[in-house]
Amino acid sequence: MKKYLREIEMAGVILASTGIVNSLIWGSIYGGWICGIGILLMLIVFLYKAFHWNEYARDNKQYIWIILLTIALLFIQMLRAR
């Protein structure tokens, strides 16, 4: 798992970013689903690193802010799509 963390992380970031851009441009709820999948992938990496906190302390602090910001943007987009 450790050697695939970077790839999973990048896939999550790309999907979350794509979902946000998709929702902004087309106002589509599908962007919310794409963003949600990206957040889920980032959450998997975060949870792995959280169980190994001493080794990944700096990364974990950054992840907390990134995940919170992405979740906030996702909810704003979902509320706006109504």
URWO-V282305 format. One record per backbone hydrogen bond with DSSP energy under -0.5 kcal/mol. NH is the residue of the N-H (numbers start at 1). CO is the residue of the C=O. If there is no record, write none. Layout:
nh:NH co:CO
nh:NH co:CO
This chain:
nh:4 co:1
nh:5 co:2
nh:8 co:4
nh:9 co:5
nh:10 co:6
nh:11 co:7
nh:12 co:8
nh:13 co:9
nh:14 co:10
nh:15 co:11
nh:16 co:12
nh:17 co:13
nh:18 co:14
nh:19 co:15
nh:20 co:16
nh:21 co:17
nh:22 co:18
nh:23 co:19
nh:24 co:20
nh:25 co:21
nh:26 co:22
nh:27 co:22
nh:27 co:23
nh:28 co:22
nh:31 co:28
nh:32 co:29
nh:33 co:29
nh:34 co:30
nh:35 co:31
nh:36 co:32
nh:37 co:33
nh:38 co:34
nh:39 co:35
nh:40 co:36
nh:41 co:37
nh:42 co:38
nh:43 co:39
nh:44 co:40
nh:45 co:41
nh:46 co:42
nh:47 co:43
nh:48 co:44
nh:49 co:45
nh:50 co:46
nh:51 co:47
nh:52 co:48
nh:53 co:50
nh:55 co:52
nh:56 co:52
nh:60 co:56
nh:61 co:57
nh:62 co:58
nh:63 co:59
nh:64 co:60
nh:65 co:61
nh:66 co:62
nh:67 co:63
nh:68 co:64
nh:69 co:65
nh:70 co:66
nh:71 co:67
nh:72 co:68
nh:73 co:69
nh:74 co:70
nh:75 co:71
nh:76 co:72
nh:77 co:73
nh:78 co:74
nh:79 co:75
nh:80 co:76
nh:81 co:77
nh:82 co:78
nh:82 co:79
